[in-house]
């Protein structure tokens, strides 16, 4: 049964590549260097997590190190806010790359030919 989890994790990891490949297959644009387009979509999708990750890590550090002190000092409302916002930050941090997986190929494809000509 573990092999199914391993296959599922692998599929999720490569999901931006698969979405870009499907977009290349059925797109009305004639995309040059389709493999490079798919890899670029993969990198940009996971790069969006790099934009969100510092805020997520900062929030987790506040939860770990400061909430207890705030509670002891009498700032229960501030501590309660950070405790309650943990689920929201986690949801946002992990949904941004998934949303970017589907948005990036559609936004990048019209500009792809010009990018290839300018850098190639």
C-alpha positions as CSV (number, residue, x, y, z in Angstrom):
1,X,0.0,0.0,0.0
2,X,2.9,2.3,0.5
3,X,3.7,2.3,-3.2
4,X,0.4,4.0,-3.9
5,X,1.4,6.8,-1.5
6,X,4.8,7.1,-3.2
7,X,3.1,7.3,-6.6
8,X,0.7,9.8,-5.4
9,X,3.4,12.0,-3.9
10,X,5.4,11.8,-7.1
11,X,2.3,12.7,-9.2
12,X,1.6,15.7,-7.0
13,X,5.2,16.8,-7.2
14,X,5.2,16.7,-11.0
15,X,1.6,18.2,-11.3
16,X,2.8,21.6,-12.7
17,X,4.8,19.8,-15.4
18,X,1.8,17.6,-16.3
19,X,-0.6,20.5,-16.5
20,X,1.8,22.4,-18.7
21,X,2.3,19.4,-20.9
22,X,-1.5,19.0,-21.3
23,X,-1.7,22.7,-22.1
24,X,1.0,22.3,-24.8
25,X,-0.9,19.4,-26.3
26,X,-4.2,21.1,-26.6
27,X,-3.2,24.7,-26.9
28,X,-4.0,26.9,-29.9
29,X,-0.5,28.4,-29.6
30,X,2.4,26.8,-31.4
31,X,4.8,26.7,-28.6
32,X,8.5,26.3,-29.4
33,X,10.6,24.3,-27.0
34,X,7.7,22.6,-25.3
35,X,9.9,20.7,-22.8
36,X,11.5,24.0,-21.7
37,X,8.0,25.5,-21.4
38,X,6.9,22.6,-19.1
39,X,10.0,22.9,-17.0
40,X,9.6,26.6,-16.7
41,X,6.0,26.2,-15.5
42,X,7.2,23.7,-12.9
43,X,9.9,26.0,-11.6
44,X,7.6,29.1,-11.5
45,X,4.9,27.1,-9.8
46,X,7.2,26.0,-7.0
47,X,8.8,29.4,-7.0
48,X,5.5,30.9,-5.9
49,X,5.9,28.8,-2.7
50,X,9.2,30.6,-2.2
51,X,7.3,33.9,-2.1
52,X,4.8,32.6,0.5
53,X,7.2,30.5,2.6
54,X,9.0,33.3,4.5
55,X,5.6,34.6,5.8
56,X,4.6,31.0,6.7
57,X,7.8,30.4,8.6
58,X,7.6,33.7,10.4
59,X,4.1,32.9,11.5
60,X,5.2,29.4,12.7
61,X,8.1,31.0,14.6
62,X,5.7,33.4,16.3
63,X,3.5,30.5,17.3
64,X,6.3,28.4,18.7
65,X,8.4,31.0,20.5
66,X,6.2,34.1,21.3
67,X,2.6,33.0,21.9
68,X,3.4,31.5,25.3
69,X,5.2,34.6,26.4
70,X,2.3,36.8,25.2
71,X,-0.2,34.7,27.2
72,X,2.0,35.0,30.3
73,X,2.3,38.8,29.9
74,X,-1.5,39.2,29.5
75,X,-1.8,39.6,25.7
76,X,-4.3,36.8,25.3
77,X,-6.1,38.4,22.4
78,X,-3.0,38.7,20.4
79,X,-1.9,35.2,21.2
80,X,-5.5,33.9,20.4
81,X,-5.3,35.7,17.0
82,X,-2.1,33.9,16.0
83,X,-3.4,30.5,17.3
84,X,-6.6,30.9,15.3
85,X,-4.8,32.1,12.1
86,X,-2.6,29.1,12.0
87,X,-5.1,27.1,9.8
88,X,-5.5,30.0,7.4
89,X,-1.8,30.5,6.9
90,X,-1.3,26.7,6.4
91,X,-4.1,26.7,3.8
92,X,-2.8,29.7,2.0
93,X,0.8,28.5,2.0
94,X,-0.1,25.1,0.4
95,X,-2.8,26.3,-1.9
96,X,-0.8,29.1,-3.7
97,X,1.5,26.6,-5.6
98,X,-1.5,24.5,-6.5
99,X,-3.3,27.6,-7.9
100,X,-0.2,28.7,-9.6
101,X,0.1,25.3,-11.3
102,X,-3.1,26.1,-13.3
103,X,-2.6,29.8,-13.8
104,X,1.1,30.0,-14.9
105,X,0.7,28.0,-18.2
106,X,-2.2,30.1,-19.3
107,X,-0.4,33.4,-18.6
108,X,3.0,32.3,-19.8
109,X,2.0,30.7,-23.1
110,X,1.1,33.9,-25.1
111,X,4.4,35.4,-24.2
112,X,6.5,32.2,-24.7
113,X,7.4,32.7,-28.3
114,X,8.7,36.2,-27.6
115,X,10.7,34.9,-24.7
116,X,12.3,32.2,-26.7
117,X,13.2,34.6,-29.5
118,X,14.7,37.2,-27.2
119,X,16.8,34.7,-25.2
120,X,17.5,32.2,-28.0
